[in-house]
């Protein structure tokens, strides 16, 4: 439970901080496409910060495999999907865009694992 609450807090903090930086420090320095990538990354990061909280609240003793898979999938998705969108917006090579969908797949896997957990509740 502790790791998911910690990741929720860090991810939410970073999303708010990066959002403020993008709005005040990058406006006019980046083109619309790059700002769009940042906006998409921020949105997904904040949604999944909330998902971490859900995983934490559902984790009673930390042994539910489906919840562990969901949490780690959300973490991988945040790093790959959001992180690479931020990196590309700030000038990283555009070929990294080919890796971004793997982060999306990780997010989807996390939601499937959460659904699996829900279907096994008694």
NORLIN-V151511 format. One record per residue. N is the residue number from 1. NEAR is the number of other C-alpha atoms within 12 Angstrom. Layout:
<<N;NEAR> <N;NEAR>>
This chain:
<<1;23> <2;19> <3;22> <4;34> <5;25> <6;20> <7;32> <8;32> <9;23> <10;24> <11;36> <12;28> <13;19> <14;26> <15;33> <16;23> <17;18> <18;29> <19;28> <20;17> <21;19> <22;29> <23;20> <24;14> <25;15> <26;22> <27;19> <28;12> <29;17> <30;21> <31;17> <32;15> <33;18> <34;26> <35;30> <36;24> <37;30> <38;36> <39;29> <40;27> <41;37> <42;35> <43;26> <44;32> <45;43> <46;31> <47;26> <48;42> <49;34> <50;28> <51;34> <52;41> <53;29> <54;27> <55;42> <56;30> <57;20> <58;27> <59;26> <60;16> <61;14> <62;19> <63;15> <64;23> <65;22> <66;27> <67;38> <68;31> <69;31> <70;37> <71;45> <72;32> <73;34> <74;44> <75;41> <76;30> <77;38> <78;44> <79;31> <80;30> <81;37> <82;43> <83;36> <84;35> <85;39> <86;40> <87;25> <88;29> <89;29> <90;24> <91;21> <92;15> <93;15> <94;18> <95;14> <96;22> <97;24> <98;16> <99;24> <100;29> <101;23> <102;24> <103;32> <104;32> <105;22> <106;29> <107;35> <108;27> <109;26> <110;33> <111;30> <112;21> <113;26> <114;32> <115;18> <116;19> <117;24> <118;18> <119;11> <120;13> <121;12> <122;5>>
